[in-house]
Amino acid sequence: MAIPQISNHTQPIRFILKRQQRQAKYFSENLGNGVMLEMVAIPGGTFLMGSPKTEEGHTENESPQHRVTVQPFFMGKYPVTQVQWQAIANLPQVNKVLDPDPSRFKGANRPVERISWYEAVEYVERLSQYTGRDYRLPCEAEWEYACRAGTTTPFHFGETITTDLANYNGNYIYGGGAKGKYLKETTPVGSFQVANAFGLYDMHGNVWEWCIDHWHDSYKDAPSDGQAWLIDDTKNHSRILRGGSWVNYPDFCRCAYRDGLDPDDGNYSYGFRVVYTAA
């Protein structure tokens, strides 16, 4: 896919960062041996999905902007970590064998990576079988709605991004931002201590996150009910990745940026987080 051009021009920064305490509804799933999976309640609502043509880094596959109504659900507070992955990967197989230690960058609380879409699906199926809850990957609309948390800016914390707020390739800038650090690896989840208004961490950068949906080149005829957008021919059709990663330009970490890749692909920047729709 085409790489958006990186702008080097400067402009006034309109920057919003909210750190105030919030009361979030959540529950913790016990995965055994003291390993917990924290799930945050995401309230239902309607939002404008996609980006305007005036947004820096905008690509045509983020158009047309369209209103989507999302029902309430629970979402992982963080991307799935390596210790959480191992806890479930050691459970009985449903459809696919899982490597309990697939990640390139080792660390119990780092996000698991080198995960394909099929492996992420196997994880949520085993998790569902273990817990008795219907866990799954997020729909693309749910992911963007949860990431934005009521905002309309390129990032949930404002108009630009810095390496003090997220893990991405800091050799490149976005808008009026400045260059920063390029760590060249993942960081433990929650390291930046910056949550959005829903109480979610690491929605920008660190690892890409798989969604259920098949790839579409635009939002023409996209559903408005927050459900996964699937096609009939499912044979290895590209699936959606969101959020950008430690290796990417800041453009790729925007709320609206989307990519579609082979569901068998699982490199060292691909992870995921789980969702659960309460009855």
C-alpha positions as CSV (number, residue, x, y, z in Angstrom):
1,M,0.0,0.0,0.0
2,A,1.1,3.6,-0.6
3,I,3.0,5.2,2.2
4,P,1.6,8.6,3.1
5,Q,4.0,11.5,2.6
6,I,5.6,12.9,5.8
7,S,5.2,16.7,6.0
8,N,8.2,18.8,7.2
9,H,6.3,22.1,7.5
10,T,5.7,23.7,10.8
11,Q,2.5,25.1,12.1
12,P,1.0,26.1,15.5
13,I,0.3,23.1,17.7
14,R,-3.2,22.7,19.1
15,F,-2.4,20.0,21.6
16,I,-4.7,18.4,24.1
17,L,-3.6,16.0,26.8
18,K,-5.9,14.8,29.5
19,R,-4.5,13.0,32.5
20,Q,-7.3,13.5,35.0
21,Q,-8.7,10.6,37.1
22,R,-11.7,8.8,35.7
23,Q,-14.1,6.3,37.1
24,A,-14.1,3.4,34.5
25,K,-16.3,0.4,34.8
26,Y,-14.2,-2.8,34.3
27,F,-13.8,-6.4,35.4
28,S,-10.7,-8.6,35.6
29,E,-10.6,-12.0,34.0
30,N,-8.5,-14.6,35.9
31,L,-6.4,-16.5,33.5
32,G,-4.8,-18.6,36.2
33,N,-1.5,-18.4,38.2
34,G,-2.1,-14.8,39.1
35,V,-2.4,-13.6,35.5
36,M,-5.3,-11.2,35.0
37,L,-6.9,-9.7,31.9
38,E,-8.4,-6.3,32.6
39,M,-11.5,-5.4,30.6
40,V,-12.9,-1.9,30.4
41,A,-16.5,-1.0,29.7
42,I,-16.9,1.0,26.5
43,P,-20.3,2.8,26.4
44,G,-22.4,2.7,23.2
45,G,-22.7,5.8,21.0
46,T,-22.5,7.3,17.6
47,F,-19.3,8.7,16.0
48,L,-17.9,9.9,12.7
49,M,-15.7,7.2,11.3
50,G,-12.8,8.0,9.0
51,S,-10.9,11.2,8.5
52,P,-11.5,14.4,6.6
53,K,-9.4,15.1,3.5
54,T,-7.8,18.0,5.3
55,E,-6.2,15.7,7.9
56,E,-2.5,15.3,7.5
57,G,-1.7,11.8,6.3
58,H,-5.3,11.2,5.1
59,T,-5.7,8.4,2.6
60,E,-8.6,7.7,0.3
61,N,-9.3,4.4,2.1
62,E,-10.4,6.5,5.1
63,S,-13.2,8.1,3.1
64,P,-16.0,8.8,3.0
65,Q,-16.5,9.8,6.6
66,H,-19.7,8.2,7.8
67,R,-21.7,8.0,11.0
68,V,-21.6,4.7,12.9
69,T,-23.6,3.7,15.9
70,V,-21.8,1.3,18.2
71,Q,-23.4,-0.8,20.9
72,P,-21.7,-1.1,24.4
73,F,-18.9,-3.7,24.8
74,F,-15.9,-4.4,26.9
75,M,-12.4,-4.0,25.5
76,G,-9.0,-5.0,26.8
77,K,-7.4,-2.2,28.8
78,Y,-4.1,-3.0,27.0
79,P,-3.0,-5.1,24.1
80,V,-2.6,-8.8,25.0
81,T,0.7,-9.2,26.8
82,Q,3.1,-12.1,26.5
83,V,2.2,-13.5,30.0
84,Q,-1.5,-13.4,29.0
85,W,-0.8,-15.0,25.7
86,Q,1.2,-17.8,27.3
87,A,-1.6,-18.5,29.8
88,I,-4.1,-19.2,27.1
89,A,-1.7,-20.7,24.5
90,N,-1.0,-23.5,26.9
91,L,-4.7,-24.5,27.0
92,P,-6.1,-27.2,24.7
93,Q,-6.1,-26.5,21.0
94,V,-9.4,-25.5,19.3
95,N,-8.4,-25.2,15.6
96,K,-4.8,-24.1,15.4
97,V,-1.5,-24.8,17.2
98,L,-0.1,-21.8,19.1
99,D,3.5,-21.1,20.0
100,P,3.5,-20.1,23.7
101,D,6.5,-17.8,23.2
102,P,6.4,-16.2,19.7
103,S,7.5,-12.7,20.4
104,R,10.8,-11.2,19.2
105,F,11.0,-8.7,22.0
106,K,10.8,-10.7,25.3
107,G,9.0,-9.4,28.4
108,A,6.0,-10.7,30.4
109,N,4.3,-7.3,30.2
110,R,5.3,-6.4,26.7
111,P,2.6,-6.9,24.1
112,V,2.7,-10.3,22.4
113,E,3.8,-9.9,18.7
114,R,4.5,-12.0,15.7
115,I,0.8,-12.9,15.8
116,S,-1.2,-13.7,12.7
117,W,-4.9,-13.0,12.4
118,Y,-5.6,-16.7,12.6
119,E,-3.5,-17.1,15.7
120,A,-5.4,-14.2,17.3
121,V,-8.7,-15.8,16.5
122,E,-7.5,-19.1,18.0
123,Y,-6.5,-17.2,21.2
124,V,-10.0,-15.7,21.6
125,E,-11.6,-19.0,20.9
126,R,-9.5,-20.7,23.6
127,L,-10.1,-17.8,26.0
128,S,-13.9,-18.1,25.4
129,Q,-13.8,-21.8,26.0
130,Y,-11.8,-21.3,29.2
131,T,-13.9,-18.4,30.7
132,G,-17.4,-19.2,29.3
133,R,-17.6,-15.7,27.8
134,D,-17.8,-15.0,24.1
135,Y,-14.5,-13.2,23.5
136,R,-13.5,-12.0,20.0
137,L,-11.5,-9.5,18.1
138,P,-12.9,-6.0,17.8
139,C,-14.8,-4.9,14.7
140,E,-13.0,-2.1,12.9
141,A,-15.7,0.4,13.8
142,E,-15.5,-0.6,17.5
143,W,-11.8,-0.2,17.4
144,E,-11.8,3.3,16.0
145,Y,-14.7,4.3,18.3
146,A,-12.9,3.0,21.3
147,C,-9.6,4.7,20.2
148,R,-11.2,8.1,19.7
149,A,-13.2,8.0,23.0
150,G,-15.3,11.0,21.9
151,T,-12.5,12.9,20.2
152,T,-12.3,14.0,16.5
153,T,-8.6,14.8,16.4
154,P,-6.0,12.7,14.6
155,F,-5.0,11.2,18.0
156,H,-7.1,10.8,21.1
157,F,-4.8,13.2,23.0
158,G,-4.9,15.9,20.3
159,E,-3.6,17.2,17.0
160,T,-0.1,15.7,17.2
161,I,1.9,13.0,18.8
162,T,5.2,12.8,20.6
163,T,7.4,9.9,21.8
164,D,6.6,11.0,25.4
165,L,3.1,9.8,24.7
166,A,3.4,6.7,22.4
167,N,5.9,4.2,21.0
168,Y,6.6,4.9,17.2
169,N,9.4,5.9,15.0
170,G,10.4,9.2,16.5
171,N,12.7,10.1,13.6
172,Y,9.6,11.4,11.8
173,I,7.2,14.1,12.8
174,Y,3.5,14.8,12.5
175,G,2.1,18.2,12.0
176,G,3.7,20.7,14.3
177,G,5.3,18.0,16.4
178,A,9.1,17.5,17.0
179,K,11.3,14.5,16.4
180,G,11.8,12.2,19.4
181,K,13.1,8.8,20.4
182,Y,13.1,5.7,18.2
183,L,13.3,2.8,20.6
184,K,13.3,0.1,17.8
185,E,11.4,-2.3,20.0
186,T,8.1,-2.7,21.9
187,T,7.5,-1.3,25.4
188,P,5.6,-2.8,28.3
189,V,1.9,-2.0,28.1
190,G,0.9,1.2,29.8
191,S,4.4,2.5,30.0
192,F,3.4,6.0,28.9
193,Q,0.7,6.3,31.5
194,V,-1.6,8.0,29.0
195,A,-5.1,6.6,28.8
196,N,-7.9,7.9,26.6
197,A,-11.3,9.0,28.0
198,F,-12.5,5.4,28.1
199,G,-9.5,4.3,30.1
200,L,-7.7,2.4,27.3
201,Y,-3.9,2.5,26.9
202,D,-1.5,2.0,23.9
203,M,-4.1,2.6,21.3
204,H,-1.5,4.6,19.3
205,G,1.7,2.7,18.4
206,N,3.6,-0.1,20.2
207,V,1.9,-2.9,18.2
208,W,-0.6,-3.1,15.4
209,E,-4.0,-4.6,16.5
210,W,-6.0,-7.1,14.4
211,C,-9.7,-6.5,13.8
212,I,-12.3,-9.0,12.5
213,D,-13.2,-7.2,9.3
214,H,-12.0,-7.9,5.7
215,W,-10.2,-5.2,3.9
216,H,-12.1,-2.7,1.7
217,D,-10.5,0.0,-0.3
218,S,-12.9,2.7,0.9
219,Y,-15.9,3.2,3.2
220,K,-18.3,3.3,0.3
221,D,-21.4,1.2,1.4
222,A,-19.8,0.5,4.8
223,P,-22.2,-0.6,7.5
224,S,-23.4,2.0,9.9
225,D,-24.4,-0.4,12.8
226,G,-20.9,-1.1,14.1
227,Q,-20.8,-4.7,12.9
228,A,-17.9,-6.3,11.2
229,W,-17.7,-5.7,7.4
230,L,-17.2,-9.1,5.9
231,I,-17.2,-10.4,2.3
232,D,-18.4,-13.8,1.0
233,D,-15.1,-14.9,-0.4
234,T,-13.1,-15.3,2.8
235,K,-10.2,-17.4,1.4
236,N,-7.1,-15.6,2.8
237,H,-8.7,-12.2,2.1
238,S,-6.8,-9.4,3.8
239,R,-7.9,-8.5,7.4
240,I,-7.7,-5.1,9.1
241,L,-4.9,-3.8,11.3
242,R,-5.2,-0.7,13.4
243,G,-3.1,1.6,15.6
244,G,0.3,1.6,14.1
245,S,3.4,0.3,15.9
246,W,6.9,0.9,17.3
247,V,8.4,0.8,13.8
248,N,6.0,3.1,12.0
249,Y,5.7,6.7,11.0
250,P,3.4,8.8,13.3
251,D,0.9,9.1,10.4
252,F,0.2,5.4,10.7
253,C,-0.7,5.7,14.4
254,R,-3.7,8.1,13.8
255,C,-7.2,7.1,15.0
256,A,-8.4,6.8,11.4
257,Y,-5.4,5.0,9.8
258,R,-6.1,1.5,8.5
259,D,-4.2,-1.2,6.8
260,G,-5.1,-4.6,5.4
261,L,-2.8,-7.6,5.3
262,D,-2.7,-11.4,4.8
263,P,-4.3,-13.1,7.8
264,D,-1.4,-15.6,7.8
265,D,1.1,-12.9,8.2
266,G,2.5,-12.3,11.7
267,N,5.6,-10.1,12.0
268,Y,7.2,-8.5,15.0
269,S,4.8,-5.5,15.0
270,Y,1.5,-7.4,14.9
271,G,-0.5,-7.9,18.1
272,F,-4.1,-7.6,19.2
273,R,-6.5,-6.9,22.0
274,V,-9.7,-8.6,22.9
275,V,-13.4,-7.5,23.2
276,Y,-16.4,-9.0,24.9
277,T,-20.0,-8.1,24.3
278,A,-22.0,-8.5,27.5
279,A,-25.5,-9.8,27.2
